Amino acid sequence: MSERRPIVHLIDGPVYIFRAYHSLPSMSAPDGTPTNAAYGYANTLLKWAAGRQPTHVAVAFDESQESFRNELEPGYKAQRGDPPEDLEPQFDICVEVTRALGFPVFSKRDFEADDLIATLTSQLLKRGAEVEVMTTDKDLCQLVREDGRVTIYDLARDTLRDADGVREKFGVDPAQIPDYLGLVGDAVDNLPGVPGVGAKGAAAMLRAFGKIERVPADVARWAGVEVRGAARLASLVEEHRDRALRTRDLATVRRDVPGVSAGLRDLEWRGALRDEVEPLFERLGWGRIATRIPRWTDAWPSRS
């Protein structure tokens, strides 16, 4: 019997910080620093770790509100504006909490957490690992592999999506997710798609033609495509094809972020260090939350 590949859990930190911020009422540390998002985020990590008992983990963060995509498209995520005043100081706290719990942290100027996760995934696959990405971000579904070695886990819904799960959700293959977003757009990231093209139409086109650039303007070539209003859709795609291709490029994650590298030993999770956790949690006024930590260690693995 062959030895099972190690599973590396890559966590999309910003997703769970924002989720916690919008889920919990205001909280403050003894010094007045807001902590509701950080507290909820910490509880998310602890609950997940207790249930899954991971052996290898990393958490990716956005280093700033902008990335290289803003240079390509100034309107990218522009609708979000600056984070709320009481959330801004909590990002650094969340990084502190993550490190204190013993989880390796990754961030890189000009790149998003998605790009770091994609880069680590590519490296870990070459090292023989399987990867489970913890996120609610549909962009990252493009990382899912047909061989099952990369899956997406949605903690809130407790669902694990493989390639068939992505097809069930979006109607396209995982590798087609950027094309899908190019057609339908992504309101979360302020990226327009093709006006008048919805999820069903986009999925039908991509099942038939594969990529945005292969969608024909000649409706005669749409014979057999299971979609309503083929002539209208053909015309819309032709008119807005450049916009759709640009959105696709912006929705495509980078798998080669420079300076980001990790092996399995680097991502081994042995547990939290009391000398790190206790003073941090005391400063934050979190009381007995440390009792929920499922694993402690006397030393972390050396990480080069």
FENHUNOR-V579287 format. One record per run of one state. SS is the DSSP state (alpha for helix, beta for strand, coil for the rest). FROM is the first residue (numbers start at 1). LEN is the number of residues. Records with the same first field share a line. If there is no record, write none. Layout:
BEGIN
SS=FROM-LEN  FROM-LEN
END
This chain:
BEGIN
coil=1-6  24-4  29-5  35-1  53-3  61-7  73-5  81-4  89-1  101-3  107-6  127-3  135-3  144-6  155-4  162-1  171-3  185-1  190-1  192-7  210-2  215-4  223-7  252-13  269-3  273-1  285-2  293-3  297-8
beta=7-6  28-1  34-1  56-5  104-3  130-5  150-5  159-3  186-1  191-1  268-1  272-1  296-1
alpha=13-11  36-17  68-5  78-3  85-4  90-11  113-14  138-6  163-8  174-11  187-3  199-11  212-3  219-4  230-22  265-3  274-11  287-6
END
